[in-house]
Amino acid sequence: MDEQESLNLKPPYTDIIAGYLAGYRPMNRDNFNVKGMEVRTSQEIILDLADMVDIELNEVAAAMSWLGYKTCVIDHKVGWLLGRSEASE
């Protein structure tokens, strides 16, 4: 398997995380003050999913990146930018 093929492989737990994020969509870093924006850390995601799956920080990061989510730093906290989907507002 070459490097490009390995980059296209879906990380483990991606479908579970995508289901957890069903009411959200990826956002650009330019949208910090958009209504409906949330920032959630990988640890918060792990805790929310703890009753369903035993998942590690790097697995969350790989899945979130694969799904198109971007990181940001707000108030010295690194997290994932989540935008509310129009259907969930």
FIKOLDREN-642044 format. One record per residue (C-alpha): residue in three letters; x, y, z. Coordinates in steps of 0.05 Angstrom, whole numbers. Last residue first. Example, Ala and Ser with C-alpha at 12.3 -4.5 7.8 and 13.67 -1.06 7.14 Angstrom:
BEGIN
PT  guti       x       y       z
PT   SER     273     -21     143
PT   ALA     246     -90     156
This chain:
BEGIN
PT  guti       x       y       z
PT   GLU    -621     488     289
PT   SER    -611     414     275
PT   ALA    -628     417     200
PT   GLU    -582     476     190
PT   SER    -523     435     217
PT   ARG    -492     464     279
PT   GLY    -419     481     267
PT   LEU    -364     444     304
PT   LEU    -292     469     310
PT   TRP    -249     417     344
PT   GLY    -210     435     407
PT   VAL    -147     465     437
PT   LYS    -161     505     500
PT   HIS    -119     567     516
PT   ASP    -182     610     516
PT   ILE    -198     587     445
PT   VAL    -148     547     403
PT   CYS    -173     516     339
PT   THR    -175     449     304
PT   LYS    -209     433     238
PT   TYR    -261     379     222
PT   GLY    -259     346     153
PT   LEU    -285     276     170
PT   TRP    -214     248     162
PT   SER    -189     300     212
PT   MET    -242     281     262
PT   ALA    -227     207     253
PT   ALA    -152     215     262
PT   ALA    -160     260     322
PT   VAL    -210     213     355
PT   GLU    -163     154     344
PT   ASN    -104     195     371
PT   LEU    -143     211     434
PT   GLU    -161     138     447
PT   ILE    -228     102     442
PT   ASP    -264      51     486
PT   VAL    -334      51     456
PT   MET    -407      60     475
PT   ASP    -409      82     548
PT   ALA    -347     125     537
PT   LEU    -375     163     477
PT   ASP    -387     229     513
PT   LEU    -321     220     551
PT   ILE    -282     208     487
PT   ILE    -314     269     454
PT   GLU    -296     312     514
PT   GLN    -225     286     511
PT   SER    -220     303     436
PT   THR    -239     374     454
PT   ARG    -304     408     433
PT   VAL    -311     477     405
PT   GLU    -381     500     386
PT   MET    -408     544     330
PT   GLY    -483     555     327
PT   LYS    -478     629     311
PT   VAL    -413     645     275
PT   ASN    -360     679     317
PT   PHE    -300     635     302
PT   ASN    -318     625     228
PT   ASP    -250     638     196
PT   ARG    -224     573     226
PT   ASN    -267     536     176
PT   MET    -325     493     200
PT   PRO    -341     419     196
PT   ARG    -415     401     204
PT   TYR    -457     383     264
PT   GLY    -523     349     282
PT   ALA    -496     280     263
PT   LEU    -433     289     305
PT   TYR    -444     226     347
PT   GLY    -460     188     283
PT   ALA    -396     213     251
PT   ILE    -358     192     314
PT   ILE    -386     122     308
PT   ASP    -372     118     234
PT   THR    -300     142     244
PT   TYR    -287      90     298
PT   PRO    -225      63     262
PT   PRO    -194     110     210
PT   LYS    -221     110     139
PT   LEU    -166      94      90
PT   ASN    -151     150      41
PT   LEU     -84     170      72
PT   SER     -61      97      68
PT   GLU     -76      95      -7
PT   GLN     -35     159     -17
PT   GLU      24     131      22
PT   ASP      29      68     -19
PT   MET       0       0       0
